[in-house]
């Protein structure tokens, strides 16, 4: 609902848009919220009436573009990368500049506004992310492979919503390296000393 209303921080908006592009059920839910929002707008008295030239100006701008009236879907650079994420990472997962964070796990922080942090995580097959809790919300969207934790199993296209109540140890499926888009709006709570020590350096 917040995504439809346009009130999410950029990083959360990005992960929801990426998930919606991969999930028919959630895309239908967003369209329903959009319809509700449109209906509400229809019943709201305009603070300032539109000028007589508003429609003609909008049509003139449309005619100035080179776009075909029936827009073709943009060409995908990497089928594993949701379209909303492509411009943020340069197009392909193989072009991502990873930074090691220990035990084979790598990350790449995606520049967004400061209200929340977005990162790509690369977790080798069978490897675990250190046990941690949350000081806020963590959204994790699987782009490749799968992982399992105390909340269940999450495969390509699935998104886990972790709140302050969840303490978990995500483990990548043994069959394939796992790549996820993860967004947090507060630092994680690590139980082990070493992850806590390096946490400020890694911006986790």
SEDOTI-823713 format. One record per residue: residue in three letters; x, y negated, z negated of N, C-alpha, C, O in turn. Coordinates in steps of 0.02 Angstrom, whole numbers, plus 50000, padded with zeros to 5 digits. Atoms other than C-alpha are relative to their C-alpha. Layout:
# SEDOTI-823713
ALAXYZXYZXYZXYZ...
***
This chain:
# SEDOTI-823713
UNK500425006050000500005000050000500444993750000500304988950036UNK499545005750003501424988149957500364999150067500494993550088UNK499695000349934502264992550122499534996650050499734992350088UNK500505002949955500674988350217499904992649987499804988650033UNK500105007050019500494972050121500624995750011500594989650008UNK499385003849988502314967250157500324997349939500664992149942UNK499745002750063502804965249975500605003949973500855002449919UNK499434996150024504214978149961500664996550014500714992650061UNK499325002349983506064973649950500225003250066499965008450086UNK499784997749934506984976050115500205007450000500015011150045UNK499754993150001507824992450064499425005049995499425010150029UNK500584995550008506175000450009499564999750062499285004850083UNK500385000749938505294993650162500325004450054499975007650093UNK499644996149951506645002050268499875007549992499725010950041UNK500084992850010506475019350189499285002250012499165007650038UNK500704998249987504575019050195499875000050076499535004450102UNK500095000349927504615013650378500325006150034500035009050080UNK499674994249972505855027650416499595006349988499505010450033UNK500414994150016504775040650327499355000050040499165005250067UNK500635000549963503175034450409500105001950073499665004850104UNK499864998249930504005036550579500085007550010500055009950066UNK499904992849996504285054950537499405004049974499395010249980UNK500554996550035502635059050448499334997550025499144991850012UNK500665002049973500945058850536499504998349945499124993649952UNK500485001250054499975059850373500104993249968499634989549955UNK499865006550032500845044850296499894994350048499684988950028UNK500135005149950500735035150458499254998450003499054992650009UNK500735001150001498845037650454499794996249938499354992049941UNK500165003550062498805031750273500174992650006499794988349984UNK499805007049991499755015750319499504996550046499314990850033UNK500495003049955498555012650463499354998649965499014993649980UNK500615001150039497105014450342500074993849956499624989749951UNK499885005950041497885001750224500014993750042499764988450022UNK499995005749954498194990150372499284997950017499134991950021UNK500705001549983496344991550418499644996649943499254992049953UNK500315003150059495814987450241500254992849993499854988349979UNK499735006850004496984972450239499704995550053499554989750039UNK500315004049947496294966550405499294998149984499084992549996UNK500695001450018494514968050342499974994649945499534990349947UNK499985005250052494964957850188500164993250029499864988150008UNK499825006449969495764944550295499414997050038499324990950040UNK500585002449963494184943550401499514996449955499144992049977UNK500485002950047493204938950244500284994349959499954991749915UNK499685005550036494414925750182499934993650041500094993550101UNK500055006449966494064907750225500704997350013501124997049968UNK499345002749982495554900350318500134993549962499704989249958UNK499815006250035496474887150218500044994350050499834988750035UNK499955005149948496834877850378499775003150065500045008250087UNK500264997049938495844880950538500535000050055500964995650057UNK499544999649944496794886350693499844994550051499274992550060UNK500105005249950497054873250827499685003150063499705009250072UNK500324997649938496134874450993500515003150048500335007350089UNK499484997549955497804877951080500335006449975500755009250010UNK499664994350031498284892450966500005006150046500535009050059UNK500044994049958497664906551078500384999150066500755003650087UNK499665001149936498294898851240500764999949991501135002250035UNK499285000150014500014895751162500275007149989500825008850013UNK499794993150013500124913851102500025004050066500495007750077UNK500014996449935499634920551274500574997750045500865001750082UNK499455002649959500914909151357500675003049978501095004550020UNK499394996950025502294916151244500065007250023500605009650041UNK500004993149978501794933851288500185000450074500575004850094UNK499864999949928501844929851474500724998350017500975000150070UNK499305002049988503604922651457500485005849989501065005550010UNK499554994450015504314939251398500055004550061499645004350107UNK499894995249946504994952851512499705006749984499825011650019UNK500264993650021504034966351421499445002350046499014998450067UNK500554997049963502914978051518499385000049956499445000949896UNK500615000050041501094976851461499915006449960499675006249903UNK500024993750037501184995151412500715001549979501135003750019UNK499314999350025502724996251303500215007349997499865011449967UNK499724993350005503785011751325500345000849932500584995949903UNK499654998850062504495019851170500754998850011501035000950061UNK499285001349993506295013851141500385006650005500205011649973UNK499584994049993507625026351193500375001449936500694996949908UNK499684998150062508275035751042500745001350011500935004750059UNK499294998949996510155035551013500205006649966500695009849986UNK499854994050038510135049950889499335002749973499014999449934UNK500654997350022508615061350862499945001049925499395001549898UNK500024999250073509115063450679499904993449963499774993449903UNK500065006550032508995044750646499324996950016499174995750074UNK500645003349988507255037250624500104993150032500584989650016UNK499935006249963506985022350739500104993949955500524989749971UNK499905006050042506815009550596500704999549970500924994149951UNK499334999950030508535014850532500554998850050501114997050031UNK499485000349949509475014250698500424993749999501034994049998UNK499635006349997509934995850699500414998749937500914995149939UNK499635001050063510504996550517500665003750000501145001649967UNK499394995950003511815009950550500385000250065500885003750071UNK499655000149936512315006350729499785005450048500095006450100UNK500304995349953511265020050806500075007349982499565010849977UNK499914992850008512045037150771500345001749934500754997949908UNK499704997950062512505046750615500755001050007501134999949959UNK499294998849990514195051050691500404993550000501024993649995UNK499665006550002514595032350695500034996949931500344991749921UNK500025002750068514285029850509500695000249969501065005149977UNK499355000450035515805024250409499895002349928499654998549886UNK500124997050066515765035750258500564998149952501124996849971UNK499515001150053516625032750092499915005649949499365006849924UNK500034994350046517055047449980499834997649929500094992649905UNK500165001550070516275047349807500155006049955499955006249897UNK499784994350040517005064049750499665006550017499075006550035UNK500254993249990516775082849770499695001050070499225004950078UNK500244999349932516495081049957499404995750017499234995050076UNK500595004449989514995069549935500254993350025500744990649999UNK499825006549972515085053550038499394995550003498824997950004UNK500565004749994514045037850049500194994450048500784993150061UNK499915006149960513815022750161499454995249980498864996549992UNK500505004950023512955007550087499764995950059500164993650099UNK500325003649945511744999050206499844992949976499504992149925UNK500135006950022511694979950195499254998450003498944998750056UNK500695002350005509974974150135499984994549948500504992749920UNK500075005150051509294960850019500155003049931500185009149923UNK499724997850064509824961649836499505003349953499705005949901UNK500504997350047508174967649757500055007649993499835010349942UNK499914992850002508594985849797500595001950045500804997950087UNK499414997749963510044995949868499835006050043499515010750020UNK500094994349954510005007450020500675002950017501164999350027UNK499374996649982511335020350058499845006550036499325009650024UNK500024993349971511615035550166500445004449956500985002449935UNK499624995150039512205050850069500135006150042499685008850075UNK499804993849967513155065450143500205004949946500685003749909UNK499874995050052513115080950033500165006650035499735009450069UNK499824993849967514065096350094499545005849978499295005949922UNK500444994250014513065112650103500215003349935500795004849924UNK499884996750064512905120549931500274995749945500344997949888UNK499715004550050513625105349841499454996549960498914995249986UNK500485003450043512745096949695500214992849988500814991249984UNK499895006950022512575078449656499995000149923499585003649895UNK499984999850073513015074949472499314998849969498914994849993UNK500625000650038511585076749349499884992749980500334989549952UNK500135007050016510735059849326499254998749990498825002550012UNK500685002650008509175050449274499964993350034500404991450072UNK500135006249963508475033749330499774994449953499384995549906UNK500225006050035508275016249261499444996450039499194991250017UNK500525002949958507015012449398499745005450046499655011150026UNK500254995349950506395020749557500565001850049500964997550069UNK499554997649947507445031349676499595003650052499245008550037UNK500334996849944506725035749846500535003450043501035000250060UNK499514996349961507645049149945499665003450059499225007650050UNK500284997249938507225053450126500525004550033501085002350045UNK499544995349969508025068950203500004999150076499484999450108UNK499915000849927508715065950379500275006350033500145007550092UNK499714993849974509655082350400500085004949943500265003049887UNK499914994950051509695098750305499444999749949498874998049965UNK500494999850054508805100350138500374999949933500975001249930UNK499724999450067509085099049951499455002349952498855001849967UNK500464997650051508285106349796500204997249933500794996549918UNK499865002450067508125099549620499425002149955499015006349974UNK500514998250048507005100649466499294998350024498805000749996UNK500655002249975505595092449566499765004150060499195003350081UNK500204995849943505585105149710500525000050055501104998050045UNK499564999749941506335107749883499784994850050499194994050064UNK500145005449953506465093450008500405001250063501015001650062UNK499694998649936506815096550192499944993950045499694988750024UNK499985005749954507015085350345499314996750006498815000050021UNK500625003849997505685071650343499664999149933499234994749926UNK500315000650067505215074250160500314994249962500904992549971UNK499745005450043505395060050035499835001549927499255002749910UNK500104999250072505645062349849499954993149967500344988649982UNK500085006150039505025048649733500195001749928499825005249893UNK499764998650068506025049249571499904993849957500104988349975UNK500125005550047505495038549423500445001049938500865005549936UNK499594999750061506245035649250499885006549962500285008349919UNK500154993850036505445051949192500395006050027500425011249994UNK499674994349969506465062949309500755000149987501114995450002UNK499294998650008508155070049260500155005850047499845011150041UNK499924994649951508855080349404500725000650025501134996150017UNK499364998449970510335088349489499875002550071499795008550082UNK500134997949931510045088449679500575004350026501165002750019UNK499514995449971510915103049766499825001050074499265002950090UNK500124999249928511105103549956499915007450016500255011749988UNK500124993149977510445119250041500645002850029501034999250062UNK499384996849979511815131650080500055000650076500595001750103UNK500014998749928511295132950263500284994350042500484995450099UNK499805005749959511785115350318500174994149955499884993349902UNK499855006250036512585099150259499374995749999498994995650047UNK500605004150010511255087250193500174992650007500654990249976UNK499935007349994511115069050246499344996849981498814998650008UNK500605003350026509885057850156500074992450004500634989750002UNK500045007250012509355039750152499724999149931499175001549917UNK500225000950069509225034749969499964992549983500394988650002UNK500115007050020508545018549896499874999749925499465003649900UNK500115000950072508645012849715499894992649985500184988350018UNK500105006950021508024997249628500314998649932500204993349902UNK499645000750064509094999949471500555005349999500505010350033UNK499464995150003510715009049427499765006849974499295007149934UNK500154993350025510645027849399500285000949930500724997149908UNK499744998350067510935035549226500355006750004500035012050004UNK499624993949997512335048249238500155002649929500264998749883UNK499874996950066512605060549094500745001349989500985001149933UNK499294998450006514425064749131500414993649997500224988450024UNK499575005950010515845052949085500294997350065500274991350077UNK499665002349939516745052549253499534996250048499724990850071UNK500465004049958515225047349358499834993249971499784988350007UNK500155006550032514835033849230500594995250007500504989250016UNK499395004149996516645027749238500054996750068500214990750072UNK499915002749932516665025449428499364996950028499374994250084UNK500645002549976514845020249443500024992850024499754991450078UNK499995006949976515175001349454500384999250067500204994950107UNK499615000549938516455004049593499605002450060499684999950116UNK500394996949946515235014449696499324996850010498964998550056UNK500645003649995513735002949666499405004850001498925003950039UNK500544995150004512635017749619499544998249941499055001749928
***
